[in-house]
Amino acid sequence: MKLSVNSAQGRVPVAVVGVQGDLDATSYQELIAKAQELYRAGTRHILLDLSQTTFVSSSGLVALHSIALLLKGDQPPSPEDGWAAIHSVGRGLGAGPQPHVKLLNPQPKVDRVLEKAGLKEFFEIHTDRASAINSF
């Protein structure tokens, strides 16, 4: 997986994080670490560009959920928690769309995974970068 970060200005500053490749057990901690780094630097809004993301596993879903918790000011589950981290994803689904993390252009395969996991109700998904940035 390769990550890129760009700054954008809408009504608020937004970090656009591009995720290229597979978001799985070998890479999900890298995405969480990048979000933590951005958060420590003052970022409070992240748009995850999934247009180049080819696959998302259950570990990838944990990463997405962990980033939402982090930007909400909550403590994300530890990757060391294993299945407990995966089960924590389901507990947050009733909260509605997350105001601080949004998704951009998930590939059809990734979109199906988000649908099956129930995360399309948890994340606002956009197909246009400018409108996504302005939606924060």
C-alpha positions in Angstrom: 0.0 0.0 0.0 1.2 3.5 -0.8 -0.2 6.6 1.0 -0.2 10.2 -0.1 -1.4 13.2 1.8 -2.5 16.5 0.3 -4.1 19.5 2.1 -7.3 21.1 0.8 -9.3 24.0 2.0 -13.1 23.9 2.1 -15.1 25.5 4.9 -12.4 23.9 7.1 -8.9 22.5 6.3 -9.1 18.9 5.1 -6.3 16.3 4.7 -6.9 14.2 1.6 -5.3 10.8 2.2 -4.9 8.7 -0.9 -4.7 5.0 -0.4 -3.2 3.1 -3.3 -3.2 -0.7 -3.3 -4.6 -3.2 -0.8 -5.8 -2.1 2.6 -5.4 -5.4 4.5 -3.6 -7.1 7.4 -0.2 -6.1 6.1 -1.0 -2.4 5.7 -3.9 -1.3 7.9 -1.6 -0.2 10.8 0.3 2.1 8.5 -3.0 3.9 7.6 -3.9 4.2 11.3 -0.4 5.5 12.1 -0.7 8.1 9.3 -4.1 9.3 10.7 -2.6 9.5 14.2 0.3 11.5 12.9 -2.1 13.9 11.1 -4.3 14.2 14.2 -1.3 15.0 16.4 -0.4 17.7 13.9 -3.8 19.3 14.2 -5.8 17.7 11.4 -9.5 17.2 12.4 -11.0 16.3 9.0 -9.8 13.6 6.7 -11.1 12.6 3.2 -9.9 9.1 2.4 -9.5 8.8 -1.4 -10.1 5.1 -2.1 -10.1 5.5 -5.9 -6.8 3.6 -6.1 -7.7 1.1 -3.3 -8.0 -2.3 -4.9 -9.0 -4.4 -1.9 -10.2 -3.9 1.7 -10.1 -6.7 4.2 -11.6 -6.9 7.7 -8.3 -5.3 9.0 -8.9 -2.5 6.6 -12.4 -2.0 7.9 -10.8 -1.8 11.4 -8.5 0.9 10.1 -11.4 3.0 8.7 -13.3 2.7 12.0 -10.3 3.5 14.0 -9.7 6.7 12.1 -13.3 7.7 12.6 -12.9 7.1 16.4 -9.6 9.0 16.5 -11.0 12.1 14.8 -14.1 12.0 17.1 -11.7 12.3 20.0 -12.2 8.6 21.1 -9.5 6.0 21.6 -9.4 3.5 18.7 -9.1 -0.2 19.5 -5.5 -1.5 19.8 -4.4 -3.6 16.8 -3.2 -6.0 19.4 -6.8 -6.7 20.4 -7.3 -8.9 17.4 -10.9 -10.0 17.1 -12.0 -7.4 19.7 -10.9 -4.7 17.3 -12.9 -6.2 14.5 -16.0 -6.6 16.7 -15.7 -2.9 17.7 -16.5 -1.9 14.2 -20.1 -3.2 14.5 -20.7 -1.4 17.8 -20.2 2.0 16.2 -22.5 1.6 13.3 -25.6 3.1 14.9 -23.9 6.5 15.2 -24.7 7.6 11.7 -22.4 9.2 9.2 -19.1 10.4 10.7 -18.6 14.2 10.4 -14.8 14.1 10.4 -14.0 11.3 8.0 -15.5 10.8 4.6 -14.7 8.5 1.7 -14.0 9.4 -1.9 -14.5 7.1 -5.0 -14.3 3.6 -3.6 -13.7 1.1 -6.4 -16.7 -1.2 -7.0 -15.1 -4.2 -5.2 -14.3 -2.0 -2.2 -17.8 -0.4 -2.3 -19.3 -4.0 -2.0 -17.2 -4.7 1.0 -18.3 -1.4 2.7 -21.9 -2.4 1.9 -21.6 -5.9 3.3 -20.0 -4.6 6.5 -22.7 -1.9 6.9 -20.2 0.9 6.7 -21.9 2.8 4.0 -24.3 4.0 6.7 -21.3 5.0 8.9 -19.3 6.9 6.2 -20.5 9.6 3.8 -19.3 8.5 0.4 -18.6 11.0 -2.4 -17.7 10.7 -6.1 -16.6 14.3 -6.6 -13.5 15.6 -4.8 -14.5 19.3 -4.6 -18.0 18.5 -3.2 -16.5 16.1 -0.8 -14.0 18.7 0.5 -16.8 21.3 0.8 -19.0 18.8 2.7 -16.9 19.1 5.9 
